[in-house]
């Protein structure tokens, strides 16, 4: 019996040791091969890749979201949705679409100005996903805020050396105006002058209904910025919406589309655009990708009363219907 007890203790010790070794190996494997920071989907014949440019934790979401509400109301909404009441994480999600023989990149992330804080990772992560910067045929800019145009330049040169560019005419005209250059958004205008204006001769300017690539159509959604645009991607009978910054928080902006958002330049126009865009997405029951939705940023919306409910993608695109 003593021998059996000794053997049992030895086996238990070996089991504990083996478990510890296995856990350590698993930890090392995770550190060597972290979870990919990109995801790939197929929409008809189009191949869509979402790239995580980075994450920015911070205080909030109040008053960035719900500045016209009391803090307790925003905290209550977060609590109802199992979210921290006073902290949130903002992500940045450029999208690559392969369609009609072209590789189209939507927005460019923070670029070098975000790297010391863990952002600006688009170039590295798109390479991990199988794309190099010179592979990009067309860069489409939804609008000119810094987290969308920061990655256009690298060391003073175009980061996507062989690409053409497309952006909204209204957006370009406003950010290069005297009003923008001399007003409260002059720092943003200066970045546009540094990163966007040098590319003007390679840029196509867009308006409502323009096709930027086969099956990809521009739609005006002004308000978040003066010329903010969203894009409908069609391939066969499949549709995907790229809603950019129409909604910047998957709870606060969607469940409460009328709440004021600090980043919206014209709150009334932004709300109207938000409702118009997501009414259409909800009615179509089509997937969408939002630039600031939780990574990988893709899902559906359901109309609920005065707002919307975000439904993250699971296996819907893995099944032929």
C-alpha positions as a LaTeX table, in Angstrom:
\begin{tabular}{lrrr}
\hline
Residue & $x$ (\AA) & $y$ (\AA) & $z$ (\AA) \\
\hline
Unk1 & 0.00 & 0.00 & 0.00 \\
Unk2 & 2.91 & 2.30 & 0.81 \\
Unk3 & 4.43 & 1.47 & $-2.57$ \\
Unk4 & 1.14 & 2.22 & $-4.30$ \\
Unk5 & 0.82 & 5.50 & $-2.43$ \\
Unk6 & 4.37 & 6.39 & $-3.39$ \\
Unk7 & 3.73 & 5.56 & $-7.02$ \\
Unk8 & 0.51 & 7.61 & $-6.90$ \\
Unk9 & 2.34 & 10.62 & $-5.51$ \\
Unk10 & 5.06 & 10.23 & $-8.12$ \\
Unk11 & 2.52 & 10.00 & $-10.93$ \\
Unk12 & 0.69 & 13.04 & $-9.56$ \\
Unk13 & 3.97 & 14.93 & $-9.40$ \\
Unk14 & 4.85 & 13.93 & $-12.94$ \\
Unk15 & 1.35 & 14.93 & $-14.09$ \\
Unk16 & 1.67 & 18.34 & $-12.47$ \\
Unk17 & 5.12 & 18.79 & $-13.98$ \\
Unk18 & 3.89 & 17.72 & $-17.43$ \\
Unk19 & 0.96 & 20.10 & $-17.13$ \\
Unk20 & 3.26 & 22.97 & $-16.21$ \\
Unk21 & 5.58 & 22.16 & $-19.12$ \\
Unk22 & 2.62 & 21.94 & $-21.52$ \\
Unk23 & 1.30 & 25.28 & $-20.31$ \\
Unk24 & 4.70 & 26.89 & $-20.72$ \\
Unk25 & 5.03 & 25.50 & $-24.25$ \\
Unk26 & 1.56 & 26.76 & $-25.12$ \\
Unk27 & 2.47 & 30.19 & $-23.80$ \\
Unk28 & 5.69 & 30.21 & $-25.84$ \\
Unk29 & 3.76 & 29.15 & $-28.96$ \\
Unk30 & 1.28 & 31.96 & $-28.49$ \\
Unk31 & 4.11 & 34.46 & $-28.13$ \\
Unk32 & 5.81 & 33.14 & $-31.27$ \\
Unk33 & 2.61 & 32.93 & $-33.29$ \\
Unk34 & 0.13 & 35.46 & $-31.91$ \\
Unk35 & $-3.41$ & 35.48 & $-33.20$ \\
Unk36 & $-3.42$ & 37.05 & $-36.68$ \\
Unk37 & $-4.41$ & 40.69 & $-36.72$ \\
Unk38 & $-6.21$ & 40.33 & $-40.02$ \\
Unk39 & $-9.27$ & 38.42 & $-41.23$ \\
Unk40 & $-10.31$ & 37.39 & $-44.74$ \\
Unk41 & $-13.80$ & 36.90 & $-46.18$ \\
Unk42 & $-15.38$ & 36.25 & $-49.55$ \\
Unk43 & $-18.25$ & 38.36 & $-50.83$ \\
Unk44 & $-19.32$ & 36.71 & $-54.07$ \\
Unk45 & $-16.10$ & 36.65 & $-56.10$ \\
Unk46 & $-14.57$ & 39.55 & $-54.16$ \\
Unk47 & $-11.96$ & 38.80 & $-51.50$ \\
Unk48 & $-12.15$ & 41.13 & $-48.49$ \\
Unk49 & $-9.40$ & 41.42 & $-45.89$ \\
Unk50 & $-9.76$ & 43.46 & $-42.69$ \\
Unk51 & $-6.49$ & 44.61 & $-41.13$ \\
Unk52 & $-6.15$ & 45.82 & $-37.54$ \\
Unk53 & $-4.00$ & 48.95 & $-37.67$ \\
Unk54 & $-4.01$ & 49.06 & $-33.88$ \\
Unk55 & $-6.00$ & 49.49 & $-30.68$ \\
Unk56 & $-6.22$ & 52.56 & $-28.45$ \\
Unk57 & $-7.54$ & 52.01 & $-24.90$ \\
Unk58 & $-8.72$ & 55.10 & $-23.07$ \\
Unk59 & $-11.20$ & 56.73 & $-20.75$ \\
Unk60 & $-14.77$ & 56.74 & $-21.91$ \\
Unk61 & $-16.89$ & 56.29 & $-23.80$ \\
Unk62 & $-18.34$ & 59.41 & $-22.11$ \\
Unk63 & $-17.93$ & 62.24 & $-23.08$ \\
Unk64 & $-16.54$ & 61.23 & $-26.48$ \\
Unk65 & $-19.92$ & 59.58 & $-26.96$ \\
Unk66 & $-23.03$ & 61.03 & $-25.38$ \\
Unk67 & $-21.59$ & 64.45 & $-24.61$ \\
Unk68 & $-25.16$ & 65.78 & $-24.68$ \\
Unk69 & $-26.22$ & 63.17 & $-22.11$ \\
Unk70 & $-25.39$ & 62.86 & $-18.44$ \\
Unk71 & $-22.50$ & 60.56 & $-17.55$ \\
Unk72 & $-24.74$ & 58.21 & $-15.58$ \\
Unk73 & $-26.90$ & 57.50 & $-18.64$ \\
Unk74 & $-23.88$ & 56.54 & $-20.71$ \\
Unk75 & $-22.54$ & 54.37 & $-17.88$ \\
Unk76 & $-25.91$ & 52.64 & $-17.60$ \\
Unk77 & $-25.93$ & 51.84 & $-21.33$ \\
Unk78 & $-22.45$ & 50.34 & $-21.07$ \\
Unk79 & $-23.45$ & 48.28 & $-18.04$ \\
Unk80 & $-26.54$ & 46.96 & $-19.85$ \\
Unk81 & $-24.23$ & 45.76 & $-22.63$ \\
Unk82 & $-21.65$ & 44.12 & $-20.34$ \\
Unk83 & $-19.06$ & 46.82 & $-21.02$ \\
Unk84 & $-16.88$ & 48.80 & $-18.62$ \\
Unk85 & $-18.55$ & 52.03 & $-17.60$ \\
Unk86 & $-15.50$ & 54.30 & $-17.71$ \\
Unk87 & $-13.02$ & 52.68 & $-20.08$ \\
Unk88 & $-13.23$ & 51.67 & $-23.73$ \\
Unk89 & $-11.02$ & 50.51 & $-26.59$ \\
Unk90 & $-11.03$ & 52.11 & $-30.02$ \\
Unk91 & $-9.81$ & 50.06 & $-32.98$ \\
Unk92 & $-8.78$ & 51.12 & $-36.49$ \\
Unk93 & $-9.64$ & 48.85 & $-39.42$ \\
Unk94 & $-8.44$ & 49.50 & $-42.98$ \\
Unk95 & $-9.98$ & 47.11 & $-45.52$ \\
Unk96 & $-8.49$ & 45.52 & $-48.64$ \\
Unk97 & $-10.85$ & 44.41 & $-51.42$ \\
Unk98 & $-9.72$ & 42.29 & $-54.37$ \\
Unk99 & $-12.23$ & 42.63 & $-57.19$ \\
Unk100 & $-12.18$ & 42.89 & $-60.97$ \\
Unk101 & $-8.45$ & 42.23 & $-61.09$ \\
Unk102 & $-7.68$ & 45.16 & $-58.76$ \\
Unk103 & $-6.45$ & 45.40 & $-55.19$ \\
Unk104 & $-8.23$ & 48.28 & $-53.48$ \\
Unk105 & $-7.28$ & 49.58 & $-50.03$ \\
Unk106 & $-9.79$ & 51.61 & $-48.04$ \\
Unk107 & $-8.05$ & 54.01 & $-45.63$ \\
Unk108 & $-4.51$ & 53.76 & $-44.33$ \\
Unk109 & $-4.55$ & 53.85 & $-40.55$ \\
Unk110 & $-2.38$ & 56.00 & $-38.29$ \\
Unk111 & 0.95 & 55.46 & $-40.00$ \\
Unk112 & 4.20 & 56.48 & $-38.32$ \\
Unk113 & 2.52 & 59.00 & $-36.03$ \\
Unk114 & 0.75 & 56.19 & $-34.17$ \\
Unk115 & 3.51 & 53.62 & $-33.85$ \\
Unk116 & 4.92 & 54.62 & $-30.51$ \\
Unk117 & 1.47 & 53.88 & $-29.08$ \\
Unk118 & 1.04 & 50.52 & $-30.81$ \\
Unk119 & $-0.89$ & 51.72 & $-33.84$ \\
Unk120 & 0.21 & 52.32 & $-37.42$ \\
Unk121 & 0.62 & 48.58 & $-38.03$ \\
Unk122 & $-1.11$ & 48.40 & $-41.42$ \\
Unk123 & 2.02 & 47.86 & $-43.54$ \\
Unk124 & 3.37 & 45.04 & $-41.38$ \\
Unk125 & 0.05 & 43.30 & $-40.95$ \\
Unk126 & $-1.07$ & 43.52 & $-44.56$ \\
Unk127 & 2.26 & 41.88 & $-45.40$ \\
Unk128 & 1.38 & 39.08 & $-42.97$ \\
Unk129 & $-1.90$ & 38.76 & $-44.87$ \\
Unk130 & $-0.04$ & 38.36 & $-48.17$ \\
Unk131 & $-0.07$ & 41.92 & $-49.54$ \\
Unk132 & 2.84 & 44.29 & $-50.05$ \\
Unk133 & 2.42 & 48.02 & $-50.40$ \\
Unk134 & 3.33 & 47.93 & $-54.11$ \\
Unk135 & 0.54 & 45.41 & $-54.72$ \\
Unk136 & $-2.11$ & 48.05 & $-54.06$ \\
Unk137 & $-3.66$ & 49.42 & $-57.25$ \\
Unk138 & $-6.02$ & 51.95 & $-55.67$ \\
Unk139 & $-6.23$ & 53.65 & $-52.27$ \\
Unk140 & $-9.70$ & 54.95 & $-51.44$ \\
Unk141 & $-10.05$ & 57.48 & $-48.63$ \\
Unk142 & $-13.42$ & 57.59 & $-46.89$ \\
Unk143 & $-12.49$ & 60.94 & $-45.33$ \\
Unk144 & $-9.44$ & 62.88 & $-44.20$ \\
Unk145 & $-9.21$ & 62.42 & $-40.43$ \\
Unk146 & $-5.73$ & 61.54 & $-39.24$ \\
Unk147 & $-6.47$ & 57.90 & $-38.38$ \\
Unk148 & $-7.49$ & 57.37 & $-42.03$ \\
Unk149 & $-4.75$ & 59.31 & $-43.87$ \\
Unk150 & $-1.82$ & 58.89 & $-41.47$ \\
Unk151 & $-0.46$ & 55.90 & $-43.38$ \\
Unk152 & $-0.45$ & 57.55 & $-46.81$ \\
Unk153 & 3.16 & 58.69 & $-46.45$ \\
Unk154 & 6.22 & 56.89 & $-45.11$ \\
Unk155 & 9.46 & 58.79 & $-44.61$ \\
Unk156 & 8.10 & 61.63 & $-46.71$ \\
Unk157 & 7.25 & 59.40 & $-49.69$ \\
Unk158 & 4.01 & 57.74 & $-50.80$ \\
Unk159 & 3.64 & 54.53 & $-48.81$ \\
Unk160 & 1.82 & 52.83 & $-51.70$ \\
Unk161 & 4.21 & 53.66 & $-54.47$ \\
Unk162 & 2.30 & 52.25 & $-57.45$ \\
Unk163 & $-1.22$ & 53.16 & $-56.38$ \\
Unk164 & $-3.79$ & 55.56 & $-57.70$ \\
Unk165 & $-6.05$ & 57.34 & $-55.24$ \\
Unk166 & $-9.71$ & 58.25 & $-54.87$ \\
Unk167 & $-11.46$ & 60.55 & $-52.40$ \\
Unk168 & $-14.57$ & 62.66 & $-52.14$ \\
Unk169 & $-14.52$ & 65.98 & $-53.98$ \\
Unk170 & $-16.37$ & 67.73 & $-51.15$ \\
Unk171 & $-13.92$ & 66.36 & $-48.58$ \\
Unk172 & $-10.87$ & 67.52 & $-50.53$ \\
Unk173 & $-12.30$ & 70.95 & $-51.23$ \\
Unk174 & $-13.13$ & 71.60 & $-47.58$ \\
Unk175 & $-9.85$ & 70.43 & $-46.04$ \\
Unk176 & $-7.82$ & 72.48 & $-48.51$ \\
Unk177 & $-9.93$ & 75.62 & $-47.99$ \\
Unk178 & $-8.92$ & 78.74 & $-46.08$ \\
Unk179 & $-11.68$ & 77.94 & $-43.57$ \\
Unk180 & $-10.03$ & 74.63 & $-42.71$ \\
Unk181 & $-6.47$ & 75.95 & $-42.76$ \\
Unk182 & $-7.21$ & 78.87 & $-40.45$ \\
Unk183 & $-9.94$ & 77.49 & $-38.19$ \\
Unk184 & $-10.09$ & 75.17 & $-35.20$ \\
Unk185 & $-9.24$ & 72.19 & $-37.43$ \\
Unk186 & $-6.07$ & 73.71 & $-38.82$ \\
Unk187 & $-3.90$ & 70.86 & $-37.47$ \\
Unk188 & $-5.99$ & 68.37 & $-39.44$ \\
Unk189 & $-5.75$ & 70.58 & $-42.51$ \\
Unk190 & $-1.98$ & 70.70 & $-42.10$ \\
Unk191 & $-1.85$ & 66.89 & $-42.11$ \\
Unk192 & $-4.01$ & 66.84 & $-45.25$ \\
Unk193 & $-1.54$ & 69.28 & $-46.83$ \\
Unk194 & 1.33 & 66.97 & $-45.92$ \\
Unk195 & $-0.18$ & 63.57 & $-46.73$ \\
Unk196 & $-3.00$ & 64.08 & $-49.24$ \\
Unk197 & $-2.29$ & 67.16 & $-51.36$ \\
Unk198 & 1.00 & 65.77 & $-52.77$ \\
Unk199 & $-1.05$ & 62.91 & $-54.26$ \\
Unk200 & $-3.59$ & 65.16 & $-56.00$ \\
Unk201 & $-2.33$ & 64.47 & $-59.52$ \\
Unk202 & $-2.90$ & 60.73 & $-59.00$ \\
Unk203 & $-6.31$ & 61.19 & $-57.40$ \\
Unk204 & $-9.83$ & 60.71 & $-58.75$ \\
Unk205 & $-12.43$ & 62.84 & $-57.01$ \\
Unk206 & $-15.72$ & 61.16 & $-56.15$ \\
Unk207 & $-19.34$ & 62.13 & $-55.82$ \\
Unk208 & $-22.55$ & 60.23 & $-55.08$ \\
Unk209 & $-22.95$ & 57.09 & $-57.20$ \\
Unk210 & $-19.45$ & 57.00 & $-58.71$ \\
Unk211 & $-17.95$ & 53.56 & $-59.30$ \\
Unk212 & $-14.41$ & 53.46 & $-57.94$ \\
Unk213 & $-13.68$ & 49.88 & $-59.02$ \\
Unk214 & $-15.83$ & 47.10 & $-60.51$ \\
Unk215 & $-18.82$ & 46.66 & $-58.22$ \\
Unk216 & $-17.74$ & 49.33 & $-55.70$ \\
Unk217 & $-19.94$ & 52.42 & $-55.52$ \\
Unk218 & $-19.42$ & 55.61 & $-53.51$ \\
Unk219 & $-22.25$ & 57.01 & $-51.40$ \\
Unk220 & $-22.27$ & 60.38 & $-49.65$ \\
Unk221 & $-22.69$ & 60.23 & $-45.86$ \\
Unk222 & $-21.69$ & 63.74 & $-44.83$ \\
Unk223 & $-21.52$ & 65.00 & $-41.26$ \\
Unk224 & $-18.79$ & 63.09 & $-39.48$ \\
Unk225 & $-16.57$ & 65.15 & $-41.77$ \\
Unk226 & $-17.72$ & 67.56 & $-44.49$ \\
Unk227 & $-17.38$ & 65.00 & $-47.30$ \\
Unk228 & $-17.41$ & 61.65 & $-45.47$ \\
Unk229 & $-18.24$ & 58.75 & $-47.82$ \\
Unk230 & $-19.27$ & 55.11 & $-47.48$ \\
Unk231 & $-19.03$ & 52.37 & $-50.11$ \\
Unk232 & $-21.22$ & 49.55 & $-51.33$ \\
Unk233 & $-19.34$ & 46.48 & $-52.54$ \\
Unk234 & $-21.30$ & 44.18 & $-54.87$ \\
Unk235 & $-20.16$ & 40.90 & $-56.37$ \\
Unk236 & $-22.75$ & 38.70 & $-58.02$ \\
Unk237 & $-25.77$ & 38.75 & $-55.74$ \\
Unk238 & $-23.69$ & 39.46 & $-52.62$ \\
Unk239 & $-23.33$ & 42.88 & $-50.98$ \\
Unk240 & $-21.04$ & 44.32 & $-48.32$ \\
Unk241 & $-21.17$ & 47.86 & $-46.97$ \\
Unk242 & $-18.05$ & 49.73 & $-45.84$ \\
Unk243 & $-19.57$ & 52.26 & $-43.46$ \\
Unk244 & $-16.32$ & 53.96 & $-42.39$ \\
Unk245 & $-17.08$ & 56.32 & $-39.45$ \\
Unk246 & $-20.85$ & 56.48 & $-39.82$ \\
Unk247 & $-20.90$ & 54.80 & $-36.40$ \\
Unk248 & $-17.83$ & 54.88 & $-34.16$ \\
Unk249 & $-18.97$ & 52.68 & $-31.26$ \\
Unk250 & $-20.94$ & 49.49 & $-31.71$ \\
Unk251 & $-23.19$ & 50.27 & $-28.75$ \\
Unk252 & $-23.22$ & 54.02 & $-28.19$ \\
Unk253 & $-23.44$ & 55.03 & $-31.87$ \\
Unk254 & $-25.80$ & 52.27 & $-32.99$ \\
Unk255 & $-28.17$ & 51.83 & $-30.07$ \\
Unk256 & $-28.25$ & 55.60 & $-29.56$ \\
Unk257 & $-27.75$ & 57.10 & $-33.04$ \\
Unk258 & $-28.92$ & 60.51 & $-31.84$ \\
Unk259 & $-26.29$ & 60.85 & $-29.12$ \\
Unk260 & $-23.68$ & 63.46 & $-29.88$ \\
Unk261 & $-20.23$ & 62.20 & $-30.89$ \\
Unk262 & $-17.22$ & 64.42 & $-30.28$ \\
Unk263 & $-15.59$ & 63.47 & $-33.58$ \\
Unk264 & $-18.62$ & 64.41 & $-35.69$ \\
Unk265 & $-17.98$ & 67.80 & $-37.27$ \\
Unk266 & $-21.68$ & 68.44 & $-37.94$ \\
Unk267 & $-23.72$ & 66.49 & $-35.41$ \\
Unk268 & $-27.08$ & 66.91 & $-37.12$ \\
Unk269 & $-25.80$ & 65.83 & $-40.53$ \\
Unk270 & $-23.85$ & 62.96 & $-38.98$ \\
Unk271 & $-26.95$ & 61.65 & $-37.23$ \\
Unk272 & $-29.01$ & 61.89 & $-40.42$ \\
Unk273 & $-26.32$ & 60.03 & $-42.36$ \\
Unk274 & $-25.96$ & 57.42 & $-39.63$ \\
Unk275 & $-29.67$ & 56.66 & $-39.72$ \\
Unk276 & $-29.82$ & 56.64 & $-43.51$ \\
Unk277 & $-26.83$ & 54.31 & $-43.87$ \\
Unk278 & $-27.88$ & 51.82 & $-41.22$ \\
Unk279 & $-31.55$ & 51.84 & $-42.20$ \\
Unk280 & $-30.38$ & 50.71 & $-45.61$ \\
Unk281 & $-27.93$ & 48.12 & $-44.24$ \\
Unk282 & $-30.56$ & 46.73 & $-41.88$ \\
Unk283 & $-33.21$ & 46.54 & $-44.58$ \\
Unk284 & $-30.84$ & 44.73 & $-46.93$ \\
Unk285 & $-29.76$ & 42.34 & $-44.15$ \\
Unk286 & $-26.29$ & 42.77 & $-45.63$ \\
Unk287 & $-23.01$ & 42.57 & $-43.72$ \\
Unk288 & $-21.04$ & 45.73 & $-43.10$ \\
Unk289 & $-17.59$ & 46.64 & $-41.89$ \\
Unk290 & $-17.20$ & 49.70 & $-39.68$ \\
Unk291 & $-13.79$ & 51.29 & $-39.26$ \\
Unk292 & $-14.19$ & 51.44 & $-35.48$ \\
Unk293 & $-16.29$ & 48.35 & $-34.85$ \\
Unk294 & $-14.71$ & 45.67 & $-32.62$ \\
Unk295 & $-12.07$ & 43.75 & $-34.60$ \\
Unk296 & $-12.63$ & 42.21 & $-37.12$ \\
Unk297 & $-15.31$ & 44.85 & $-37.50$ \\
Unk298 & $-17.78$ & 42.88 & $-39.59$ \\
Unk299 & $-21.38$ & 42.14 & $-38.73$ \\
Unk300 & $-25.02$ & 43.00 & $-39.29$ \\
Unk301 & $-27.47$ & 45.49 & $-37.80$ \\
Unk302 & $-31.06$ & 45.02 & $-36.72$ \\
Unk303 & $-33.42$ & 47.96 & $-36.45$ \\
Unk304 & $-34.68$ & 48.17 & $-32.85$ \\
Unk305 & $-36.99$ & 51.02 & $-31.95$ \\
Unk306 & $-35.10$ & 54.27 & $-32.39$ \\
Unk307 & $-31.72$ & 52.59 & $-32.87$ \\
Unk308 & $-29.90$ & 49.50 & $-34.03$ \\
Unk309 & $-28.42$ & 46.33 & $-32.58$ \\
Unk310 & $-25.00$ & 45.17 & $-33.78$ \\
Unk311 & $-24.84$ & 41.46 & $-34.58$ \\
Unk312 & $-21.25$ & 40.24 & $-35.04$ \\
Unk313 & $-20.51$ & 37.90 & $-37.93$ \\
Unk314 & $-20.22$ & 34.23 & $-37.03$ \\
Unk315 & $-20.57$ & 31.58 & $-39.81$ \\
Unk316 & $-22.95$ & 33.37 & $-42.17$ \\
Unk317 & $-20.37$ & 33.81 & $-44.94$ \\
Unk318 & $-19.15$ & 30.22 & $-44.63$ \\
Unk319 & $-22.40$ & 28.74 & $-45.93$ \\
Unk320 & $-23.73$ & 28.92 & $-49.46$ \\
Unk321 & $-27.33$ & 30.14 & $-49.49$ \\
\hline
\end{tabular}
